[in-house]
Amino acid sequence: MGDMHHPGPPRFLATGETTELAPRDPDPSGSYAWRVVDAPPDSEATVGTGPVTEFTPDVPGRYRIGLGAPDGDHLLTVRAFPSSYEGVDVEGGSGTAIRDRTAGDAPVDYAEPRSDESVGRPRVRLDASVDEGGNDAESEIVVRATATTTRTPRSTRTTCRVRFVADRDVASGVAVGRTSPRDALETSD
């Protein structure tokens, strides 16, 4: 099985966000078939039929998208996280979707200006230490991640969960016992 058509590393999206799916180096005369191999139980997300298509996760969770290509079958992992509108009634009973509204027509909390000073991406701090083991045990490097979100006008500083995801190349290296720093990876939740 080759990698000329593999769709690439894992993708990370918010629910409702769309990503383009495409073989890495498509052959115009080749045949391609996308499919959803695995999805969260409540998902109804699908993929298109063309060699280049789009995917939009509809519920948070892990999706595995398959691609049948001339050089074999490939899997792509898509992790979807709750969007900022998760749990919000975007229809609002008015028959107008929230994205179709103008700020002047929206309720005050939706139209309220947001200050750039208090909004930003979550931050991750990494701390590493060397565990010398004991007796004849080998030393081990331990990396800890501390994640924080930025403050919003209505909230206090909060922490969030960090998830490290190995791409397919590192995961396959671990599976066959490689131990070079780039290929060796051990994770825990």
Biotite code that builds the C-alpha atoms (Angstrom):
import biotite.structure as struc

atoms = struc.array([
    struc.Atom([0.000, 0.000, 0.000], chain_id="A", res_id=1, res_name="MET", atom_name="CA", element="C"),
    struc.Atom([1.440, 3.376, -0.983], chain_id="A", res_id=2, res_name="GLY", atom_name="CA", element="C"),
    struc.Atom([1.047, 6.859, 0.405], chain_id="A", res_id=3, res_name="ASP", atom_name="CA", element="C"),
    struc.Atom([0.705, 8.912, -2.780], chain_id="A", res_id=4, res_name="MET", atom_name="CA", element="C"),
    struc.Atom([-3.006, 9.326, -2.193], chain_id="A", res_id=5, res_name="HIS", atom_name="CA", element="C"),
    struc.Atom([-3.158, 9.433, 1.628], chain_id="A", res_id=6, res_name="HIS", atom_name="CA", element="C"),
    struc.Atom([-5.251, 12.479, 2.658], chain_id="A", res_id=7, res_name="PRO", atom_name="CA", element="C"),
    struc.Atom([-2.746, 13.637, 5.286], chain_id="A", res_id=8, res_name="GLY", atom_name="CA", element="C"),
    struc.Atom([-2.389, 14.077, 9.055], chain_id="A", res_id=9, res_name="PRO", atom_name="CA", element="C"),
    struc.Atom([-5.278, 14.211, 11.554], chain_id="A", res_id=10, res_name="PRO", atom_name="CA", element="C"),
    struc.Atom([-7.596, 17.209, 11.321], chain_id="A", res_id=11, res_name="ARG", atom_name="CA", element="C"),
    struc.Atom([-9.047, 19.175, 14.231], chain_id="A", res_id=12, res_name="PHE", atom_name="CA", element="C"),
    struc.Atom([-12.323, 21.042, 13.718], chain_id="A", res_id=13, res_name="LEU", atom_name="CA", element="C"),
    struc.Atom([-15.239, 22.565, 15.568], chain_id="A", res_id=14, res_name="ALA", atom_name="CA", element="C"),
    struc.Atom([-18.614, 21.004, 14.898], chain_id="A", res_id=15, res_name="THR", atom_name="CA", element="C"),
    struc.Atom([-20.165, 22.683, 11.893], chain_id="A", res_id=16, res_name="GLY", atom_name="CA", element="C"),
    struc.Atom([-16.761, 23.613, 10.447], chain_id="A", res_id=17, res_name="GLU", atom_name="CA", element="C"),
    struc.Atom([-16.053, 22.243, 6.960], chain_id="A", res_id=18, res_name="THR", atom_name="CA", element="C"),
    struc.Atom([-12.751, 20.799, 5.738], chain_id="A", res_id=19, res_name="THR", atom_name="CA", element="C"),
    struc.Atom([-11.758, 19.815, 2.236], chain_id="A", res_id=20, res_name="GLU", atom_name="CA", element="C"),
    struc.Atom([-10.809, 16.188, 1.672], chain_id="A", res_id=21, res_name="LEU", atom_name="CA", element="C"),
    struc.Atom([-8.460, 15.340, -1.173], chain_id="A", res_id=22, res_name="ALA", atom_name="CA", element="C"),
    struc.Atom([-5.859, 12.714, -2.031], chain_id="A", res_id=23, res_name="PRO", atom_name="CA", element="C"),
    struc.Atom([-2.306, 13.997, -1.527], chain_id="A", res_id=24, res_name="ARG", atom_name="CA", element="C"),
    struc.Atom([-1.279, 13.569, -5.169], chain_id="A", res_id=25, res_name="ASP", atom_name="CA", element="C"),
    struc.Atom([-4.392, 12.623, -7.149], chain_id="A", res_id=26, res_name="PRO", atom_name="CA", element="C"),
    struc.Atom([-4.179, 10.743, -10.429], chain_id="A", res_id=27, res_name="ASP", atom_name="CA", element="C"),
    struc.Atom([-6.722, 12.309, -12.833], chain_id="A", res_id=28, res_name="PRO", atom_name="CA", element="C"),
    struc.Atom([-7.441, 8.891, -14.338], chain_id="A", res_id=29, res_name="SER", atom_name="CA", element="C"),
    struc.Atom([-7.704, 7.167, -10.937], chain_id="A", res_id=30, res_name="GLY", atom_name="CA", element="C"),
    struc.Atom([-10.831, 6.092, -9.102], chain_id="A", res_id=31, res_name="SER", atom_name="CA", element="C"),
    struc.Atom([-11.462, 7.425, -5.583], chain_id="A", res_id=32, res_name="TYR", atom_name="CA", element="C"),
    struc.Atom([-14.209, 6.664, -3.067], chain_id="A", res_id=33, res_name="ALA", atom_name="CA", element="C"),
    struc.Atom([-14.651, 8.468, 0.269], chain_id="A", res_id=34, res_name="TRP", atom_name="CA", element="C"),
    struc.Atom([-16.670, 7.014, 3.147], chain_id="A", res_id=35, res_name="ARG", atom_name="CA", element="C"),
    struc.Atom([-17.281, 7.598, 6.854], chain_id="A", res_id=36, res_name="VAL", atom_name="CA", element="C"),
    struc.Atom([-15.758, 4.517, 8.512], chain_id="A", res_id=37, res_name="VAL", atom_name="CA", element="C"),
    struc.Atom([-16.426, 5.453, 12.133], chain_id="A", res_id=38, res_name="ASP", atom_name="CA", element="C"),
    struc.Atom([-18.299, 8.343, 13.753], chain_id="A", res_id=39, res_name="ALA", atom_name="CA", element="C"),
    struc.Atom([-19.832, 9.294, 17.109], chain_id="A", res_id=40, res_name="PRO", atom_name="CA", element="C"),
    struc.Atom([-23.168, 7.491, 17.717], chain_id="A", res_id=41, res_name="PRO", atom_name="CA", element="C"),
    struc.Atom([-25.405, 10.537, 17.112], chain_id="A", res_id=42, res_name="ASP", atom_name="CA", element="C"),
    struc.Atom([-23.625, 11.719, 13.965], chain_id="A", res_id=43, res_name="SER", atom_name="CA", element="C"),
    struc.Atom([-25.312, 11.885, 10.585], chain_id="A", res_id=44, res_name="GLU", atom_name="CA", element="C"),
    struc.Atom([-22.295, 13.427, 8.807], chain_id="A", res_id=45, res_name="ALA", atom_name="CA", element="C"),
    struc.Atom([-21.486, 12.161, 5.318], chain_id="A", res_id=46, res_name="THR", atom_name="CA", element="C"),
    struc.Atom([-18.888, 12.756, 2.625], chain_id="A", res_id=47, res_name="VAL", atom_name="CA", element="C"),
    struc.Atom([-19.326, 13.539, -1.058], chain_id="A", res_id=48, res_name="GLY", atom_name="CA", element="C"),
    struc.Atom([-18.657, 11.247, -3.992], chain_id="A", res_id=49, res_name="THR", atom_name="CA", element="C"),
    struc.Atom([-15.932, 13.123, -5.896], chain_id="A", res_id=50, res_name="GLY", atom_name="CA", element="C"),
    struc.Atom([-12.149, 12.681, -5.541], chain_id="A", res_id=51, res_name="PRO", atom_name="CA", element="C"),
    struc.Atom([-12.074, 16.118, -3.867], chain_id="A", res_id=52, res_name="VAL", atom_name="CA", element="C"),
    struc.Atom([-14.955, 16.641, -1.470], chain_id="A", res_id=53, res_name="THR", atom_name="CA", element="C"),
    struc.Atom([-15.861, 18.264, 1.843], chain_id="A", res_id=54, res_name="GLU", atom_name="CA", element="C"),
    struc.Atom([-16.629, 16.950, 5.312], chain_id="A", res_id=55, res_name="PHE", atom_name="CA", element="C"),
    struc.Atom([-18.482, 18.727, 8.113], chain_id="A", res_id=56, res_name="THR", atom_name="CA", element="C"),
    struc.Atom([-18.639, 17.012, 11.524], chain_id="A", res_id=57, res_name="PRO", atom_name="CA", element="C"),
    struc.Atom([-22.048, 17.450, 13.131], chain_id="A", res_id=58, res_name="ASP", atom_name="CA", element="C"),
    struc.Atom([-21.358, 16.284, 16.705], chain_id="A", res_id=59, res_name="VAL", atom_name="CA", element="C"),
    struc.Atom([-18.200, 16.331, 18.850], chain_id="A", res_id=60, res_name="PRO", atom_name="CA", element="C"),
    struc.Atom([-16.033, 13.228, 18.791], chain_id="A", res_id=61, res_name="GLY", atom_name="CA", element="C"),
    struc.Atom([-13.650, 11.211, 16.655], chain_id="A", res_id=62, res_name="ARG", atom_name="CA", element="C"),
    struc.Atom([-14.415, 10.444, 13.026], chain_id="A", res_id=63, res_name="TYR", atom_name="CA", element="C"),
    struc.Atom([-12.447, 8.116, 10.774], chain_id="A", res_id=64, res_name="ARG", atom_name="CA", element="C"),
    struc.Atom([-12.816, 8.895, 7.096], chain_id="A", res_id=65, res_name="ILE", atom_name="CA", element="C"),
    struc.Atom([-11.794, 6.242, 4.563], chain_id="A", res_id=66, res_name="GLY", atom_name="CA", element="C"),
    struc.Atom([-10.436, 6.833, 1.086], chain_id="A", res_id=67, res_name="LEU", atom_name="CA", element="C"),
    struc.Atom([-10.313, 4.023, -1.459], chain_id="A", res_id=68, res_name="GLY", atom_name="CA", element="C"),
    struc.Atom([-7.579, 5.044, -3.928], chain_id="A", res_id=69, res_name="ALA", atom_name="CA", element="C"),
    struc.Atom([-5.569, 3.410, -6.737], chain_id="A", res_id=70, res_name="PRO", atom_name="CA", element="C"),
    struc.Atom([-2.721, 2.637, -4.299], chain_id="A", res_id=71, res_name="ASP", atom_name="CA", element="C"),
    struc.Atom([-4.948, 1.135, -1.580], chain_id="A", res_id=72, res_name="GLY", atom_name="CA", element="C"),
    struc.Atom([-7.182, 2.119, 1.299], chain_id="A", res_id=73, res_name="ASP", atom_name="CA", element="C"),
    struc.Atom([-6.321, 5.049, 3.574], chain_id="A", res_id=74, res_name="HIS", atom_name="CA", element="C"),
    struc.Atom([-7.792, 6.368, 6.844], chain_id="A", res_id=75, res_name="LEU", atom_name="CA", element="C"),
    struc.Atom([-7.955, 9.970, 8.019], chain_id="A", res_id=76, res_name="LEU", atom_name="CA", element="C"),
    struc.Atom([-8.798, 10.888, 11.618], chain_id="A", res_id=77, res_name="THR", atom_name="CA", element="C"),
    struc.Atom([-10.928, 13.975, 12.202], chain_id="A", res_id=78, res_name="VAL", atom_name="CA", element="C"),
    struc.Atom([-11.464, 15.138, 15.789], chain_id="A", res_id=79, res_name="ARG", atom_name="CA", element="C"),
    struc.Atom([-14.411, 17.463, 16.268], chain_id="A", res_id=80, res_name="ALA", atom_name="CA", element="C"),
    struc.Atom([-14.799, 19.652, 19.326], chain_id="A", res_id=81, res_name="PHE", atom_name="CA", element="C"),
    struc.Atom([-17.908, 21.588, 20.410], chain_id="A", res_id=82, res_name="PRO", atom_name="CA", element="C"),
    struc.Atom([-18.309, 24.834, 18.523], chain_id="A", res_id=83, res_name="SER", atom_name="CA", element="C"),
    struc.Atom([-18.965, 28.175, 20.192], chain_id="A", res_id=84, res_name="SER", atom_name="CA", element="C"),
    struc.Atom([-22.655, 27.782, 19.271], chain_id="A", res_id=85, res_name="TYR", atom_name="CA", element="C"),
    struc.Atom([-22.902, 24.261, 20.765], chain_id="A", res_id=86, res_name="GLU", atom_name="CA", element="C"),
    struc.Atom([-26.194, 23.952, 22.628], chain_id="A", res_id=87, res_name="GLY", atom_name="CA", element="C"),
    struc.Atom([-27.464, 27.299, 21.308], chain_id="A", res_id=88, res_name="VAL", atom_name="CA", element="C"),
    struc.Atom([-30.792, 27.444, 19.512], chain_id="A", res_id=89, res_name="ASP", atom_name="CA", element="C"),
    struc.Atom([-29.520, 29.069, 16.336], chain_id="A", res_id=90, res_name="VAL", atom_name="CA", element="C"),
    struc.Atom([-32.985, 29.136, 14.796], chain_id="A", res_id=91, res_name="GLU", atom_name="CA", element="C"),
    struc.Atom([-34.259, 31.196, 17.720], chain_id="A", res_id=92, res_name="GLY", atom_name="CA", element="C"),
    struc.Atom([-37.856, 30.414, 16.774], chain_id="A", res_id=93, res_name="GLY", atom_name="CA", element="C"),
    struc.Atom([-37.817, 33.238, 14.234], chain_id="A", res_id=94, res_name="SER", atom_name="CA", element="C"),
    struc.Atom([-37.220, 31.062, 11.185], chain_id="A", res_id=95, res_name="GLY", atom_name="CA", element="C"),
    struc.Atom([-33.980, 32.953, 10.507], chain_id="A", res_id=96, res_name="THR", atom_name="CA", element="C"),
    struc.Atom([-30.709, 31.156, 11.145], chain_id="A", res_id=97, res_name="ALA", atom_name="CA", element="C"),
    struc.Atom([-28.218, 33.041, 13.332], chain_id="A", res_id=98, res_name="ILE", atom_name="CA", element="C"),
    struc.Atom([-25.710, 33.332, 10.473], chain_id="A", res_id=99, res_name="ARG", atom_name="CA", element="C"),
    struc.Atom([-28.361, 35.065, 8.307], chain_id="A", res_id=100, res_name="ASP", atom_name="CA", element="C"),
    struc.Atom([-29.129, 37.766, 10.883], chain_id="A", res_id=101, res_name="ARG", atom_name="CA", element="C"),
    struc.Atom([-27.634, 41.221, 11.018], chain_id="A", res_id=102, res_name="THR", atom_name="CA", element="C"),
    struc.Atom([-26.324, 42.544, 14.317], chain_id="A", res_id=103, res_name="ALA", atom_name="CA", element="C"),
    struc.Atom([-29.059, 45.184, 14.539], chain_id="A", res_id=104, res_name="GLY", atom_name="CA", element="C"),
    struc.Atom([-31.784, 42.520, 14.326], chain_id="A", res_id=105, res_name="ASP", atom_name="CA", element="C"),
    struc.Atom([-30.225, 40.163, 16.850], chain_id="A", res_id=106, res_name="ALA", atom_name="CA", element="C"),
    struc.Atom([-30.765, 39.942, 20.604], chain_id="A", res_id=107, res_name="PRO", atom_name="CA", element="C"),
    struc.Atom([-28.402, 42.167, 22.595], chain_id="A", res_id=108, res_name="VAL", atom_name="CA", element="C"),
    struc.Atom([-26.160, 39.337, 23.857], chain_id="A", res_id=109, res_name="ASP", atom_name="CA", element="C"),
    struc.Atom([-25.596, 38.082, 20.310], chain_id="A", res_id=110, res_name="TYR", atom_name="CA", element="C"),
    struc.Atom([-24.914, 41.537, 18.880], chain_id="A", res_id=111, res_name="ALA", atom_name="CA", element="C"),
    struc.Atom([-22.796, 42.685, 21.835], chain_id="A", res_id=112, res_name="GLU", atom_name="CA", element="C"),
    struc.Atom([-19.321, 43.756, 20.712], chain_id="A", res_id=113, res_name="PRO", atom_name="CA", element="C"),
    struc.Atom([-16.509, 41.561, 21.912], chain_id="A", res_id=114, res_name="ARG", atom_name="CA", element="C"),
    struc.Atom([-13.201, 43.065, 22.960], chain_id="A", res_id=115, res_name="SER", atom_name="CA", element="C"),
    struc.Atom([-10.112, 41.600, 21.287], chain_id="A", res_id=116, res_name="ASP", atom_name="CA", element="C"),
    struc.Atom([-8.224, 42.072, 24.561], chain_id="A", res_id=117, res_name="GLU", atom_name="CA", element="C"),
    struc.Atom([-10.156, 39.328, 26.318], chain_id="A", res_id=118, res_name="SER", atom_name="CA", element="C"),
    struc.Atom([-10.581, 36.850, 23.494], chain_id="A", res_id=119, res_name="VAL", atom_name="CA", element="C"),
    struc.Atom([-7.871, 34.571, 22.248], chain_id="A", res_id=120, res_name="GLY", atom_name="CA", element="C"),
    struc.Atom([-6.766, 31.068, 21.615], chain_id="A", res_id=121, res_name="ARG", atom_name="CA", element="C"),
    struc.Atom([-6.227, 28.646, 24.488], chain_id="A", res_id=122, res_name="PRO", atom_name="CA", element="C"),
    struc.Atom([-2.635, 28.445, 25.685], chain_id="A", res_id=123, res_name="ARG", atom_name="CA", element="C"),
    struc.Atom([-0.630, 25.324, 26.516], chain_id="A", res_id=124, res_name="VAL", atom_name="CA", element="C"),
    struc.Atom([2.427, 25.388, 28.778], chain_id="A", res_id=125, res_name="ARG", atom_name="CA", element="C"),
    struc.Atom([4.750, 22.373, 28.597], chain_id="A", res_id=126, res_name="LEU", atom_name="CA", element="C"),
    struc.Atom([6.958, 21.404, 31.543], chain_id="A", res_id=127, res_name="ASP", atom_name="CA", element="C"),
    struc.Atom([9.503, 18.608, 31.192], chain_id="A", res_id=128, res_name="ALA", atom_name="CA", element="C"),
    struc.Atom([11.543, 16.704, 33.733], chain_id="A", res_id=129, res_name="SER", atom_name="CA", element="C"),
    struc.Atom([13.863, 13.714, 33.685], chain_id="A", res_id=130, res_name="VAL", atom_name="CA", element="C"),
    struc.Atom([12.843, 10.746, 35.805], chain_id="A", res_id=131, res_name="ASP", atom_name="CA", element="C"),
    struc.Atom([16.123, 8.990, 36.612], chain_id="A", res_id=132, res_name="GLU", atom_name="CA", element="C"),
    struc.Atom([14.299, 5.772, 37.443], chain_id="A", res_id=133, res_name="GLY", atom_name="CA", element="C"),
    struc.Atom([16.147, 3.695, 39.941], chain_id="A", res_id=134, res_name="GLY", atom_name="CA", element="C"),
    struc.Atom([18.634, 0.843, 40.113], chain_id="A", res_id=135, res_name="ASN", atom_name="CA", element="C"),
    struc.Atom([19.049, -0.334, 36.511], chain_id="A", res_id=136, res_name="ASP", atom_name="CA", element="C"),
    struc.Atom([16.005, 1.472, 35.108], chain_id="A", res_id=137, res_name="ALA", atom_name="CA", element="C"),
    struc.Atom([16.543, 3.772, 32.147], chain_id="A", res_id=138, res_name="GLU", atom_name="CA", element="C"),
    struc.Atom([15.955, 7.489, 32.487], chain_id="A", res_id=139, res_name="SER", atom_name="CA", element="C"),
    struc.Atom([12.680, 8.772, 31.124], chain_id="A", res_id=140, res_name="GLU", atom_name="CA", element="C"),
    struc.Atom([11.617, 12.239, 30.009], chain_id="A", res_id=141, res_name="ILE", atom_name="CA", element="C"),
    struc.Atom([8.202, 13.239, 31.349], chain_id="A", res_id=142, res_name="VAL", atom_name="CA", element="C"),
    struc.Atom([6.315, 16.099, 29.695], chain_id="A", res_id=143, res_name="VAL", atom_name="CA", element="C"),
    struc.Atom([3.321, 17.692, 31.432], chain_id="A", res_id=144, res_name="ARG", atom_name="CA", element="C"),
    struc.Atom([0.925, 20.050, 29.703], chain_id="A", res_id=145, res_name="ALA", atom_name="CA", element="C"),
    struc.Atom([-1.074, 22.770, 31.432], chain_id="A", res_id=146, res_name="THR", atom_name="CA", element="C"),
    struc.Atom([-3.761, 24.351, 29.296], chain_id="A", res_id=147, res_name="ALA", atom_name="CA", element="C"),
    struc.Atom([-5.635, 27.551, 30.025], chain_id="A", res_id=148, res_name="THR", atom_name="CA", element="C"),
    struc.Atom([-8.261, 29.500, 28.175], chain_id="A", res_id=149, res_name="THR", atom_name="CA", element="C"),
    struc.Atom([-8.345, 33.259, 27.980], chain_id="A", res_id=150, res_name="THR", atom_name="CA", element="C"),
    struc.Atom([-10.789, 35.291, 29.994], chain_id="A", res_id=151, res_name="ARG", atom_name="CA", element="C"),
    struc.Atom([-14.029, 36.509, 28.564], chain_id="A", res_id=152, res_name="THR", atom_name="CA", element="C"),
    struc.Atom([-15.988, 39.438, 30.038], chain_id="A", res_id=153, res_name="PRO", atom_name="CA", element="C"),
    struc.Atom([-18.433, 37.033, 31.713], chain_id="A", res_id=154, res_name="ARG", atom_name="CA", element="C"),
    struc.Atom([-16.127, 34.293, 32.966], chain_id="A", res_id=155, res_name="SER", atom_name="CA", element="C"),
    struc.Atom([-13.168, 33.597, 35.177], chain_id="A", res_id=156, res_name="THR", atom_name="CA", element="C"),
    struc.Atom([-9.940, 31.939, 34.098], chain_id="A", res_id=157, res_name="ARG", atom_name="CA", element="C"),
    struc.Atom([-10.567, 28.261, 33.491], chain_id="A", res_id=158, res_name="THR", atom_name="CA", element="C"),
    struc.Atom([-8.525, 25.232, 32.607], chain_id="A", res_id=159, res_name="THR", atom_name="CA", element="C"),
    struc.Atom([-9.209, 22.839, 29.813], chain_id="A", res_id=160, res_name="CYS", atom_name="CA", element="C"),
    struc.Atom([-8.144, 19.328, 28.905], chain_id="A", res_id=161, res_name="ARG", atom_name="CA", element="C"),
    struc.Atom([-5.170, 18.793, 26.592], chain_id="A", res_id=162, res_name="VAL", atom_name="CA", element="C"),
    struc.Atom([-5.123, 15.859, 24.214], chain_id="A", res_id=163, res_name="ARG", atom_name="CA", element="C"),
    struc.Atom([-1.976, 14.852, 22.340], chain_id="A", res_id=164, res_name="PHE", atom_name="CA", element="C"),
    struc.Atom([-2.664, 13.047, 19.097], chain_id="A", res_id=165, res_name="VAL", atom_name="CA", element="C"),
    struc.Atom([0.034, 11.137, 17.252], chain_id="A", res_id=166, res_name="ALA", atom_name="CA", element="C"),
    struc.Atom([-0.098, 11.313, 13.495], chain_id="A", res_id=167, res_name="ASP", atom_name="CA", element="C"),
    struc.Atom([-0.152, 8.067, 11.519], chain_id="A", res_id=168, res_name="ARG", atom_name="CA", element="C"),
    struc.Atom([3.624, 7.999, 10.900], chain_id="A", res_id=169, res_name="ASP", atom_name="CA", element="C"),
    struc.Atom([4.547, 8.257, 14.588], chain_id="A", res_id=170, res_name="VAL", atom_name="CA", element="C"),
    struc.Atom([1.794, 5.833, 15.626], chain_id="A", res_id=171, res_name="ALA", atom_name="CA", element="C"),
    struc.Atom([3.007, 3.218, 13.134], chain_id="A", res_id=172, res_name="SER", atom_name="CA", element="C"),
    struc.Atom([6.602, 3.754, 14.331], chain_id="A", res_id=173, res_name="GLY", atom_name="CA", element="C"),
    struc.Atom([5.565, 3.056, 17.916], chain_id="A", res_id=174, res_name="VAL", atom_name="CA", element="C"),
    struc.Atom([3.648, -0.045, 16.810], chain_id="A", res_id=175, res_name="ALA", atom_name="CA", element="C"),
    struc.Atom([6.795, -1.595, 15.313], chain_id="A", res_id=176, res_name="VAL", atom_name="CA", element="C"),
    struc.Atom([8.972, -0.680, 18.306], chain_id="A", res_id=177, res_name="GLY", atom_name="CA", element="C"),
    struc.Atom([11.020, 2.241, 17.000], chain_id="A", res_id=178, res_name="ARG", atom_name="CA", element="C"),
    struc.Atom([12.776, 4.127, 19.772], chain_id="A", res_id=179, res_name="THR", atom_name="CA", element="C"),
    struc.Atom([14.334, 7.178, 18.134], chain_id="A", res_id=180, res_name="SER", atom_name="CA", element="C"),
    struc.Atom([13.014, 10.399, 19.709], chain_id="A", res_id=181, res_name="PRO", atom_name="CA", element="C"),
    struc.Atom([10.880, 11.313, 16.696], chain_id="A", res_id=182, res_name="ARG", atom_name="CA", element="C"),
    struc.Atom([9.338, 7.864, 16.389], chain_id="A", res_id=183, res_name="ASP", atom_name="CA", element="C"),
    struc.Atom([8.994, 6.838, 20.040], chain_id="A", res_id=184, res_name="ALA", atom_name="CA", element="C"),
    struc.Atom([5.850, 8.085, 21.711], chain_id="A", res_id=185, res_name="LEU", atom_name="CA", element="C"),
    struc.Atom([3.949, 7.028, 24.785], chain_id="A", res_id=186, res_name="GLU", atom_name="CA", element="C"),
    struc.Atom([0.811, 8.871, 25.826], chain_id="A", res_id=187, res_name="THR", atom_name="CA", element="C"),
    struc.Atom([-1.664, 8.705, 28.662], chain_id="A", res_id=188, res_name="SER", atom_name="CA", element="C"),
    struc.Atom([-4.967, 10.457, 29.320], chain_id="A", res_id=189, res_name="ASP", atom_name="CA", element="C"),
])
